[in-house]
């Protein structure tokens, strides 16, 4: 998938590539940019949600816990989805503040989902877009990304 992403982005020049602290996103960035001299920068603010004690549990256990709680409830030993959304908004603002015109961001699906849903005018960070395919490029210009960060922060309360 990462190599396919690289082929899709082959005609695009990037000044820098942002990735999370997780090896999976760094490796995706390396494979997608194979042979290109694009600096890689780690942005922990775009890391996946910290599910605390549920880390390593099944996806069913995650969904069961999530169904019984609100976005404001913290995962046991972790963070809430609202806290995660606030972290994403702050990270998107840091990306926007970079002195670069073309930035590739490789992250997990949640910050992409939140940005797409806010751009769709939704009042729900998880809808209408929910299943975001892996290694699929989504294009945001600076004003769109800034608006997404503002709306994500607003909806996260």
N, C-alpha and C positions, 0 to 999 in steps of 0.2 A: 504494500500500500504506500509506503513512504517513497519508493522509487517511482510509482505511478504519480504521486504528488509532484515529485521532481520533474517529471515529463510535462505535467500540466503547467508548471511554473517556469519552464525552460526559457521562455521568451521574456521573462520579467526580471528586471534588475533589482536587487535588494541592497540597501546600505548596511543592514544589520538584521540578525535573526534573534528573536527573543524566545526562550524556552523556559519551562518550569524547572524545578530542581530535580524532577524525577528522570531517571535514566531513559525511560521510554520516550519522553519528548525530546531529550537531547539527541538520542539515536535517530529518531524520525527526522529531526532537523539535519543531522549529518548526512543521512541517506538522501534526503530530498535535495540537498544542496551539493551533492557529491561533485567534486572537481571545481567548485566555485569558491572564491576567496571572500566569503561573507563572514564577518565576525559573529560569534555566538555570545549572547548575554543571558545569564540566568535571572529570571524574575520570579521570586518565590510567591509574590502576591497572586500569581495565576495558578498556583498549585491547586490540586483537587481538594475538595472539602475534607477537613480533618474529622474523621468519624470516631476518633478516640479508641475506645475499647472495642468498637465494632470492626476495627482494621483487621483484615484477614478473615472476617466472617463471610458467610455466603451472601450473595446478593439478595436472597430471600429474607435473611435476617435484617439486612439494611432496610428493605422495603417494609417489612413488618414494623420495625421501629419507627420509620418515617410516617407510616399510615396512622400510627397511634399518637403522633406529636405534631406540633405546629412548626412553622419555619423559624420561629423565635426560640424554640427549645434547643438546647445544646445536646449534641450527641454525647453519651456518657464519656467523660474525659476528653471531649473534643470541642468543636465549635458548632454554632447553629448555622442553618442555611442563610439566615439574614446576616450573620457576621461574615460568612463566606462571601455573600454578595457585596457587602461593604468593602471587603478586602479586594474583590475584583474591580470595583469602581476605582479604588485608589490606584491599583496596578495599571489600569487602562489610562489613567491620568499621567502616570509616570512614563508609560509608552509614548503618549502624546507629547510629553515634554522633551523627549529625546531630540537631539539636533540632526535628525535624519528625515528624508522625504519618503523613502520606501522601506517599510519595516515588515518583515515576515514574523508572525507570532505562531509558535507551535505550542498548543496547550490541550488540555482535556476538553471535553464537550460542554461542561457546565458554563464557563464564561462565554462561550460562543452562543449557547442556547439563550442565555440571559440577554446578550446584546441583540440577537436576532428578534427575540420577542419584544424587546422595548422598541426596536425599530419598526416592528409591525403595529405598534400602537397599543399593545396589550397591557393590561393592568396586572397580569400574572406572569412572573418570570419564567414559569415552566410551560406556558402555552401561548400561542398555538403550536409552536415548534417544540418538540420534545425529544425525538430521536435524531440526534445529529450524527451523520455518518463519519467514520474515522477517515483521516487524511484527505479531507475535502476542503478546498480553498473557499473562503468567504471573503469578499472584498469590502472593506470599510474605509472611507476617506476620513480625514481628521475631524470635520464637523459631525459626521455620523457617529464616530467613536466617542467624541465628547458628549454628544446628546445621549448616547447609550449609557455612558458612565453616570451622567446626571440622573437619568431615569432609574437605573439600577439602584443607585444610592437612595433615591426617593422611595422606591417600592420596598426596599429593605428596611426602611424606617430607621 
